[in-house]
Amino acid sequence: MKPSKKPSANRYRPATKQRKWLRGFQWFLPGLLVKRWLLVSIIGIVLIVLGIAISARLTPVLFLSRLIGNTLDTLVAILPRNLSGPIALAIGVGLLWLGQKRALGSITQVLMPNQDQELVELLMSHRKLNRGPKIVTVGGGTGLSNLLRGLKQYSANITAIVTVADDGGSSGRLRREHGVLPPGDIRSCLAALADEEKLVTELFQYRFKTGEGLSGHSFGNLFLTAMSEVTGDLEKAIAASSQVLAVRGRVLPATLDHVVLWAELEDGRYVEGESKIPEARGKIKHIGCNPNNPKGLPQAIEDINEADLIVIGPGSLYTSIIPNLLVPEVLQALIDRNVPSIYLCNIMSQVGETDDYTVSDYVRVLDEIAGVRLFDVVLVQKQLPSERSLQHYASFGSHFTNLDRDHLAAISCPVLIANIMCEKQNGTVCHDSEKLAGVLMRWYNRQ
């Protein structure tokens, strides 16, 4: 005979009720801005009653006071004061609570019909995130979107400053055909910061496989291009898109100028175009951009100046991070910082950009570009990837970024070592969003 499943089904009912009771007490926690407005509504009801009574020349007040007095005398005659008083108070508070709860529940059901969380939990989360530190991240590529995905669990005051030097793939085609700034990195960051991240990511990263003029384009790139043409520029397009996607934080281009990246290689070659630099497979000697001094976006500069924490990277050193530093106003704002700043070093080298680079090489290049140290510490992955991943990367010339402590000590660069890596089934590795954000916030809280 099969055992009955009823006991196991009932086992969770008390816990569910207990969670509901505990959730009810959460309304009284500080910072939700609920209790004060509940008190205001009660005061309002009392004043309304008094106003009506005064307007009616106090006649209802005398009648009401006599009625209340007679009712109280009757209740006291039936039940002693030590019982009737608390019972009446409890019933009154209970009715007020029930009315407010049902009203809020009805509003919640209309505004958020498919929301699993209770309104109180959403309010608590909203207040917590809006009180989070002002975090500015500088970079681009998939590394930055991984970082943002984790940071948005700690703060809603996030600004992602991304490069607009991309000229390859869908972004490059839109740049050439429509004259818009490349939206690729911006698209990835918007998707990472969106509340409904999974759906938005799938939608924004979807690439059309067929169709004349559509093949190879991602939906997100087309969406941002259309928004740019409707609103007039990319900054307004990003702001409008952020509202549509309920983005937690904001994404800003480092500049609205059409920047073309160039590099001079050690063998004397001159390469122009962000996508062409890694393809040249040479050692980069100098890097710059045209125009030579692009104008920084004012909002980006302001956010850097008001930041509580600055995070540089992760991302391709020469084609994702450095292009932001080639904007003089952005660079100067980072130099003038008076808040903690950290650099997230890449886990694996990038072919054609950082071949044979160690951690100190990344730091050295950033120091040379800026002329000063832009960060307080460099965060480095602690453990090696699996042998399978190392072989996968070695097959196309990439390697693990080795930590050379002696060279870092020689240039007085502090190191923070942690396990912040996620290894995928296909052998590729990336920064783990949750681990990375957790390490960053713990480091920031210690500063």
N, C-alpha and C positions, 0 to 999 in steps of 0.2 A: 504494500500500500504506500502511495506517495504521501509524504508529510504535507500537512496543510500549510498554505502560504499566508494565511490570514495573520498569524502572530507577527511574522516578519514585516508585513505591510503596515501593521499598527505600531510597530516598534518606533517608527520615526515621527509619529504624530505629536507626542509630548515635546520633542525637540523643536518641531516646527512651531508649536504654540509658544514655547519658551523664546524662540528667536523673535517671534512677533512682539512679545512683551518687552524683550530687550530693545527691539527696534523702536518701540513706543517711547522708552526712556531716552532714546537718542535725541528726541526733539528738545530735550531740556539741556543738552550739551551747549557750552558757550560757543559763540561765533556763527550760529546759523541765522541770526537776525529774524527769529520766529517768535521767541517769547516776548520781546519788546512790542512787536506789532500785535500780538494777542492781547497784551495788556492795554495797548492803545484802543483796540476794538472794544474792549470791555468798558473803558472810560467813555468811549463814544456813545455806547448804548445808554450808560447812566446819564450822560449829558442830554441825550435826546429825550429821555423820559422827563428829566427836570425841565427842559425847555418847553415841552408840551404842557407840563403842569403849570409852569409860570405863566405861559400864554393864556391858560384857562383860569387865571386868577387864583391859583393854588387850591381850588375846590377839589380836584382829583387827588391832590396830595393828602388832604385831610381825610378823604374817604379811604384812600389806599392805606394810610397809616393806621386807621381804625381797623380796617379789614385784616391787615398784617398782625396787629396786636391781638385781635380776637382769635386768629388762626394760631398764633404762637401760644396763647393761653390754653387753647384746646389741645395742641400737641403736647405741651408740658404736662397737662392733666393726664394724658394717656401714657406718655413716655417721659422719664426723667430727663432733665436738661443735658446730663452727660451722655445721653444716647441720641436724643432728638436733634441736638445741635450738630454733632459730627455727621449724622445720617443726612440731614438736609444739605450740609456743606458738600458732602461726597456726591450726592445726587446732582447738585448744581454744577459742580466741577465736571462730573461725568457727562452731563448733557452738553455742556459747553465744549468739552473735548470731542465728543462724538460729532457734534455739528461741524466743528472746524475740520476734523479728520475726513468726514464724508465730503465736505465741500472741496478740500484739497484733493481728495481722491478722484472726484468727478473732473476737476481741472486737469489732473495728471493723465487721466484716461483719454481725454480729448487731445492733449498736447503730445503725449508719448504713449500711444496705444500699444506699441510692441516692446515697450521698455521692461526688461526683467527686474531692474533695480527699483527699490522703493524710492519715493520722492526724497525722504530724509537722507538716504544714502547718497543720492545725486547732489543734494545740497551740501552735505559734508565734503564730498569729493570736490565739488566746484569751489568751495571756500578754501579748502586745503591747497588746491592747485593754484588758485589765484593769489595765494599768499606765498607761493614758492619763490625762490630766488630768480632774479633776472639773468638768464643764461644766454650768451651770444656764442654761436658756433660759426666757424669760418672754414669753408672747404667746398666739397662737391662730390659728385659720384655716389655710388652705392654705399660707400663707407659712411658718409654723412647721414644718409637716410636711415641706416641701421642705428646710428647714435641717437637720432631724433626719436626713433620709435621707443627707445628706452627712457630718454629724458622726459618725455611728455607724461610719464607716470609720476613725476616728482614736481613738475611745475608747468603752468600754462603761460608763463612769461618767458617764452623761448623765441629767439630771433636767429634764423638760419641765414647767413650771408653766403651766397653762392656765386661761383664764377659764371660769366656769360661769354666765355671764349670758345665754347664748343662749336666745331664746324663739320662734324662728321655725322653720318647716319641721318635719321629723320630730322633732327635739329638742324643739321647743316643744310639739308634740302629746303626746309622752311625758311631758313635765313637767306638763302640765295634767291628763292622764288618769291618770297613775300616781304623780304626786307625787315623781318622781325628779329628780335634778339632770340638766341637759341633757348628753348624752353625745357630741354631735357632734364637737367639737374633740378630745376625748380619744380617740375612735375613730380619727380621722385620724392622731394622733400615735402611737398603739399600732401601727397598720398600718405607719407609716414606720419604726419602730424594730424591727419583727419581722425575724427571720432570713430567713424565706421571704416576703420583702416582696411580691413580685409576686402570688403566690396569695392571701396574706392581704388585700392591698389590694383585689383584685378581689372577694373574698368580703365584706369589711367594707363596701365602698362600694356593693355591689349593692343596688339599690332595687327593691322589689316594684312592679310596674305594675298588678296586678289583685288582687282579693281584698278582701272587706269587712273594714275595719280595718287591712289590711296595705298597701294602695296608698299609695305615697309614702314609706314607711318604709325605711330602710336596714337590712340584716341586722346590721351592727355595732352600731347603736343599740339594736336589739331584744336583741341578745346581752348588751350591757352593762346594759340595764334588767333582764333576767332575772337576771344575776349580782348586781346590786344587791339584788334582792329575796331571792335565795338567801343571800347573805353578810351582809346587814343594812345595808350602806352602800356608797357609791360607792368609797371608798378601798380597802376589802377586795375589792370587785368588780374594780377595776383591777389589784390585786396578783395575784389569782387568774387573771385574763385574761392578764396578762403572763407567767405561768408556762406557760400553755397555748400561747401564741404565741411563746415563746422570745424575748421582747423584750430588746433590748440597751440597758439603761438602765431608766428608769422614768418614768411619766407621773403627775403629781399635780394635782388641782384646787387652786386658790389658797385656796379655802374650801369647807366643806361646808354653809354656809348657803345658803338659797334667795335669791339676789340678783336684784333687779329694777333694771335700769339706767334712769336718767332723764336728760333733758337740757333745759336752758333755752336757747331760741334767742334771737338778737338782736332778732327781731321781737316778742318777748314770749311766744311760744308755749311751752307746757310739754308735753314728749313723754315718755311712759313706755313702756319696752320696748325691748330691744336692736334688734329687727328694725324697730321703728317709727321710730327715730332717723334712719337714712339716707333712709327714705321721706318724711320731712317736708321734705326738700330746703331746709333752712335753715342759716344759719351758727350753729354751736354757741358759746354764750357760757359756760355752766357745765354741768358734768356731775357726776353723783353716783349713789348707789345706795341702795336700801332693802333691808335695814336699813342704817343710816348707817355703822356700824362692824362689818362682818362679821368673824368670828373666823378668823384664818389657820390653815391646816392645819399642825400642829406639824412634821411631816416636811418640808414645803416650807420652813419657816423654817430648820430644821436644815441642810438641803441648801444653802441660800443661804449660811449662815454657814460651811460647810465647803468652799465652791466654790473652784476655782482660776481659773475664768473665768466671767464672767456675760455672757450675750448677750440683749439686749432687742430683740424683734421677730424677723423682720418680721411684719406683720399690720396689720389695720385699726387706726388710731390710737385712735379713741374707743370702738370696740366689741370689740377684741381685746386691746390692750395696756393701756390705761388701767384697765379693770375690775380687772385684777390689782393695780394701784397703789392702788385704792380700798380694799384690804384693809390696814388700818394696820400690822399685824405684818409683812406682806410688804414694804410700802414701807420700814418702818424697817430691816429686814434689808438691803435694797438700799442704803439710805443709809449704813449702818454698814460696808459692805464695805471690805475692804483688799486686794482683788485686781483685776486688769484687768477692765474692763467696756466693752462696745461696743454701740452702737445701730445696727441695720440699718434704714435709711430705705427706705420704699416706693418702688418704681420709678415707678408710676403713681398718680395721685390717685384717691380713691374718691368717687364722686358722692354728695352728701348728707352727707359727712363732711369731706373735705379739698379741696374745690373751690378752685382758684387757690392752693393751698399750695405754697410753696417748701421747700427743706430746712430753712432756718432757722425756718420756721413750725412744723414738726414738733418741732424742738428746743425752741422757745419754749413750746409747749403742755406738753411733758413737764416742763420746768423749773417751770412754773407749778403743775402738779399736785403735783409732789414738793416744791417749795420749794427744792430744791438740784439740782445736776447729778448725774444718776445714772450717767453713763458718761464714759469718757475720750476717746472719739472717735466720730464718726458715719461709717458706711460708706455710700458713695453710688455708684450706677451711673455709669460713666464715659461710655459712648457712648449716643447716642440710638437708639431702636428704628428699624426701617425705616419709610419713608413709609407703607407699607401698614398697619403696626400703628398708627402715629399716627392715620391716618384712621379706622381701626376704632374706636379709643378715643374719638376726637373725635365720632363719630356718636352717642354717648350721654353726652357731656359730660365725659369724662375726659381728662387730659393728663399729659405726662411731668413728673416732679418736678424742677424746675430747681435747679441748684446756685448759690446766691447767696453767693459767697465773702465779699463785703464785710459782709453782715449777720452771717454766721457769725463773722467776725473781730471784729466789734463786740461779740459776746456771748462771745468767747473760747472758741469751740468748734472743736477740731481736726477735720480732715476726712481720711478715707482714701478714695481714689478707685480703683475697680477695675472691670473688666468681669466682672460676676457675673450677667448676664442670659441667659435662654434664651427664644428666640422660637419660638413654635409655628406649625404650618401654618395654623391658623385665624386667625392675626394677633394672638393674645393673647401676653403676655409674663409671665414669672415669674422668680424667682431660680433660677439653675442650681445644683443641689445640690452637685455636685463642685467647681465653681469657687468657690462661696461658702464651703464648708467649708475649701478649700485656702487662701483668702485669710485667713480667720479664724485658722487654726492658724499660719500664717506670722507674722501680726501678734502672736499670743499668744506665740510662741517668741522674738520680739524684745523682749518686755517684761521 
